[in-house]
Amino acid sequence: MKFMRRPDLPASTRITIAIEALNNKGDYGFITESAGTYKVSRTFIYSLVYTVEQSLDFQFHPEPLFKRQVFVEKLSLDEEILLRRLEGNSSVERISNMLNYNNISPSSVGYISQRLKYFGSRLSNTLELNSSEPMNLIWNNDELFAHTRPILVTIDPISLAILRVQLADNRDAVTWKNHFNQITLNNLYPISLCSDEGKGIVKASKETFKNVNLQLDIFHGMQELSKVINVTLQGSAYKAINHEYDRQRVVASAKTLEVRAQRSLSYDEAKKEASEAIELYDDAYYLFGEIRLNLEFIDEKGNIRPFESAKENILTAIELLKSLKHTKLLEAAYTFESKLDELLQYMHIAQQMHKHLSEKITDKELLSVLCLAWKYDHKIYQNPGKFQKKYLQDMRDFNLECAQILAQENYNDLKEYVFRCLDTINRASSLVETVNSLIRPYLNACKGQITQEMLNLIMFYHNYRRFNHGRRQGKAPIEILTGQELEKHWLDILIEKVENSEYTEPSS
């Protein structure tokens, strides 16, 4: 029969059904017959029987700690569910299968979903710190999607802590403004903002924080130019080379001199086209490399690159790209040029930071080698190849050794201070993309059917679990953010936070 809830059944009827089921427990077919008589489901009757048995056991059990034991068992099951969902990134269905295999009950998909919702609903989607003092942070903002619904994410790039994650209906400026305002209500404020060029993010950032610098992500800003050079032009060059080889094979297969002469014309034309395509790609790739070089605010000598000279060099490279007279390249160059001033905002901040560091570290050589060490260390974590990574590590260590000789007993303090200051110069929102990549597998596991409660759990797990590798190894984002070491595992902290009040059963 079709399932339907029966709120009309009074307590007396429910008791009658339970007593009859208990009296006839073990009689084949009775539960099915009773379900038809009272027009309820068999599961409903089994649930009544289970509830009555548990109540009777509780009343007549000689041990007063029975209720506490039930609580511990239930808590242990919740820990199992949370660990498998968050640490193991298993889908609810797979968790159910694993619990069934281990004869753990209850293990239904519905029960597991209810428990996850229970915990998630008691967590905030905005970071809450136990401090009345305002905290000024860098905000990296981005959007990812669960099917068509946007998820708004704001992080602190230094600690990688998620400040707020919101499942929204849209991503317009009004929604982003509300997103920002909710973060500030918790005494978290931006010293700078960074995002891609999404209209909603940019408009909300400028209108909400009028006096805060907005840095457009340089990687998104260069994306179109990079795609034209590294995909379109490179692909055209390889295609032209293959065409040249093909024409060469055709010429070689000619049986007569007359045929060879005719085919040589098309081969010469293909060779010319390949040469032009290769030259176009080589020139564009070289100029693109020069642009990328001048976007680095620390030069090869460890000095801060002046804004004026960096901009002039980039504009020169753009003009040379335009002179190559390739339609798509021309469009990409004009687009990049139009937003160059916004992309180079971090150069001004870098100059101000270098001035501040110069006042603290009067030894220019020491400051330069520390800046170089930071630069090489920063690049190590940008996914270089094996040999390039080894080179970067060697260069970083060499400069740190030089700094240690120059700074002597002040080395550790000065190194930590310079690195911390340079970390605040934000020119890209790539780290929020890193956090998005951590969220994405959970979206895949639930086939995009994500809820705000689940996002709350993911945010809490991410903020309180310790990194296993990388420059933040052994630290949780919340530890880096607050400077306070966690004394417990993230799961224990979650259970304590959620279960301050009496343990409650999920609704049926």
Secondary structure, 3 states (H helix, E strand, C coil): CCCCCCCCCCHHHHHHHHHHHHHCCCCCCHHHHHHHHHCCCHHHHHHHHHHHHHHHHHHHCCCCCHHHHHHHHHHHHHHHHHHHHHHCCCCHHHHHHHHHHCCCCCCCHHHHHHHHHHHHHCCCCECCCCCCCCEEEEEEEEEEEECCEEEEEEEECCCCEEEEEEECCCCCHHHHHHHHHHHHCCCEEEEEEEECCCHHHHHHHHHHCCCCEEEECHHHHCHHHHHHHHHHHHHHHHHHHHHHHHHHHHHHCCCCHHHHHHHHHHHHHHHHHHHHHHHHHHHHHHHHHHHHHHHCCECCCCCECCHHHHHHHHHHHHHHHHCCCCHHHHHHHHHHHHCHHHHCHHHHHHHHHHHHHHHHCCCHHHHHHHHHHHHHHHHHCCCCCHHHHHHHHHHHHHHHHHHHHHHHHHHHHHHHHHHHHHHCCCCCCHHHHHHHHHHHHHHHHCCCCCCHHHHHHHHHHHHHCCECCCCCECCCHHHHHHCCCCCCCHHHHHHHHHCCCCCCCCCC
